[in-house]
Amino acid sequence: ERLYQYAEKWFWLGRPVDPKAKKPISRAEHYARLEKSAKKHGVEFKTDVDYRLPEFPKETGYLWQMFHDLRHACGDDLTPVQMQAFFSLLGVEPAPFEVETIQQLIQIMRSE
């Protein structure tokens, strides 16, 4: 559950504020700039948006890394066949819950 919450926020922050902008910036960069500007002008930055990542769930961090390794190798259009081939090449036999977790991370990545 904590890994999913982390992933949702991580992907949300990585998406552009305005995808149609000439030079789109991520939400993370947008809020960092606003915070920096407020600090520069001596004012407190306030927003109703929770733009900080939750604490990284270290106990499932290896699944997050495995997911990113898979994305790096296969791209964002991941299929079950690609996952199976990836694990086969590595000589890894993931447990069913690990495959389910990675599939859920793929769904989170594709959402919104």
SULLIN-V17272 format. One record per backbone hydrogen bond with DSSP energy under -1.0 kcal/mol. CO is the residue of the C=O (numbers start at 1). NH is the residue of the N-H. E is the energy in kcal/mol with one decimal. If there is no record, write none. Layout:
co={CO & CO}
nh={NH & NH}
e={E & E}
//
This chain:
co={1 & 2 & 3 & 4 & 5 & 6 & 7 & 8 & 9 & 10 & 13 & 15 & 18 & 25 & 26 & 27 & 28 & 29 & 30 & 31 & 32 & 33 & 34 & 35 & 36 & 37 & 38 & 39 & 49 & 56 & 57 & 58 & 60 & 60 & 61 & 62 & 63 & 64 & 65 & 66 & 67 & 68 & 69 & 70 & 71 & 76 & 79 & 80 & 81 & 82 & 83 & 84 & 85 & 86 & 87 & 95 & 96 & 97 & 98 & 99 & 100 & 101 & 102 & 103 & 104 & 105 & 106 & 107}
nh={5 & 6 & 7 & 8 & 9 & 10 & 11 & 12 & 13 & 14 & 28 & 27 & 21 & 17 & 30 & 31 & 32 & 33 & 34 & 35 & 36 & 37 & 38 & 39 & 40 & 41 & 43 & 42 & 51 & 58 & 60 & 61 & 63 & 64 & 65 & 66 & 67 & 68 & 69 & 70 & 71 & 72 & 73 & 74 & 75 & 78 & 83 & 84 & 85 & 86 & 87 & 88 & 89 & 90 & 92 & 99 & 100 & 101 & 102 & 103 & 104 & 105 & 106 & 107 & 108 & 109 & 110 & 111}
e={-2.1 & -2.4 & -2.7 & -2.7 & -2.0 & -2.8 & -2.8 & -2.2 & -2.8 & -1.3 & -2.4 & -2.1 & -2.0 & -2.7 & -2.5 & -2.6 & -2.1 & -2.5 & -2.2 & -2.5 & -2.4 & -2.6 & -2.4 & -2.3 & -2.4 & -1.7 & -2.8 & -1.4 & -1.1 & -1.4 & -1.6 & -1.2 & -1.0 & -1.4 & -2.4 & -2.3 & -2.6 & -2.1 & -2.6 & -2.3 & -2.3 & -2.6 & -2.1 & -2.6 & -2.8 & -1.4 & -2.4 & -2.6 & -2.5 & -2.7 & -2.6 & -2.3 & -2.6 & -1.5 & -2.8 & -2.0 & -2.5 & -2.2 & -2.3 & -2.6 & -2.2 & -2.2 & -2.1 & -2.0 & -2.4 & -2.5 & -1.9 & -1.1}
//
